[in-house]
Amino acid sequence: MPTRTVVVGSAVGLHARPAAIISEAAAELGSEVLIGLPGEEPVDASSALLIMTLGAGNGDEIEVSGDVEADVAAVAALVERDLDA
C-alpha cells in the first residue's frame, strides 16, 4: 500500500476548513485514502469530522496511504498546503 509522510502546512492544523477541503477532494477520488498520525489508527480521508479528530496541528507529521499512488499523492499535496491562506 503506497504511503507518504508529509507535514501539515495549514497554520491552524487540520481543523474545519482544511479538513473540509481535504475530505471533499478525497471523496471525489476513485479509491479509499487513509490519513493518520504515525503510530496511530488512520481515518478515512473523505470524512472531515474524522480528520478533525486527529488533532493534527501545523508542523505535525501525517501519514497518507491508500491503494492508488496518484490518489495518495493528491491528498498528501493538500495536507502540505496552507489551506487557510
Secondary structure, DSSP 8 states (H G I E B T S, - for coil): --EEEEE---TT-S-HHHHHHHHHHHHTSSS-EEEE-TTS--EETT-HHHHHHT---TT-EEEEEES-HHHHHHHHHHHHS-TT-
